[in-house]
Amino acid sequence: LKWQKKSVIARNIKRKQLSQKYSSLRVWLKSQIKRTPNLGTRLRIHALVQSLPKNSSPVRTESRCQLTGRPKAVYRDFGLSRHVFREMVHEGLLPGVVKSSW
């Protein structure tokens, strides 16, 4: 298995922390945008949302494999990439998961 760069994993962790830090403010501002009928006020609130740090948006966080840090083909339920998932299933390390056959 190929391990990902530590700096990339650390950057993603930083994004998750920023996302959690600003989540309540972001949700409150977005609810204010929906409630406000006045366009000028909406634009000012939208400017406040835009002034938040770019990495504080939850969309910018990647789902990565918890073992290898691989960013692609990650199963959400397990937090593992398909390679690690397959190996762990074959070794019997994931209880309740069986290889299907038909």
C-alpha positions in Angstrom: 0.0 0.0 0.0 1.2 3.5 -0.8 1.1 6.0 2.0 0.2 9.6 1.2 2.3 12.6 2.1 2.0 13.7 5.7 1.6 17.4 4.7 -1.5 16.6 2.6 -3.0 14.7 5.5 -2.2 17.5 7.9 -3.7 20.1 5.5 -6.9 18.1 5.4 -7.0 17.9 9.2 -6.5 21.6 9.4 -9.5 22.1 7.0 -11.7 19.9 9.2 -10.7 21.9 12.3 -11.4 25.2 10.6 -14.7 23.8 9.3 -15.8 22.9 12.8 -14.7 26.2 14.2 -16.7 28.3 11.8 -19.7 26.0 11.2 -22.1 27.6 13.7 -21.3 31.1 12.3 -21.6 29.9 8.7 -25.0 28.2 9.5 -26.3 31.3 11.3 -25.2 33.7 8.4 -26.8 31.4 5.8 -30.1 31.3 7.8 -30.0 35.1 7.9 -29.6 35.2 4.1 -32.7 33.0 3.7 -34.8 35.1 6.2 -33.9 38.5 4.9 -36.2 39.9 2.1 -34.1 43.0 1.4 -31.6 42.4 -1.4 -29.0 44.9 -0.2 -28.9 43.3 3.3 -28.7 39.9 1.7 -25.6 41.0 -0.3 -24.0 42.4 2.8 -24.5 39.1 4.7 -23.3 37.2 1.7 -20.1 39.3 1.8 -19.6 38.3 5.4 -19.9 34.6 4.4 -17.4 35.2 1.6 -15.0 36.9 4.1 -14.7 33.7 6.2 -11.5 31.7 5.6 -11.7 29.7 2.4 -10.7 26.4 4.1 -13.5 26.8 6.6 -16.0 25.6 4.1 -17.0 21.9 4.7 -16.9 21.2 1.0 -13.2 21.6 0.9 -12.5 18.7 3.3 -11.7 15.4 1.6 -12.7 11.9 2.7 -9.4 10.1 3.2 -8.6 6.5 4.2 -7.9 6.4 7.9 -4.9 4.0 7.4 -3.2 5.1 4.2 -4.5 8.6 3.7 -5.7 7.7 0.1 -8.1 10.4 -1.1 -10.0 8.3 -3.7 -12.3 5.3 -3.5 -13.0 5.7 0.2 -16.0 3.9 1.7 -17.8 6.4 4.0 -19.2 3.7 6.3 -15.8 2.3 7.1 -13.5 5.2 6.4 -11.2 2.9 4.4 -10.1 2.9 0.8 -11.1 0.0 -1.4 -7.7 -1.6 -1.3 -7.4 -1.6 2.5 -11.1 -2.6 2.8 -10.6 -5.6 0.6 -7.5 -6.8 2.4 -9.2 -6.4 5.8 -12.3 -8.3 4.7 -10.2 -11.1 3.4 -8.3 -11.3 6.7 -11.6 -11.3 8.6 -10.8 -8.0 10.4 -14.1 -6.4 9.7 -16.9 -8.3 11.5 -20.1 -8.8 9.6 -18.7 -8.2 6.2 -18.5 -11.1 3.9 -17.5 -11.5 0.3 -20.6 -11.9 -1.9 -21.1 -14.7 -4.3 -24.0 -15.6 -6.5 
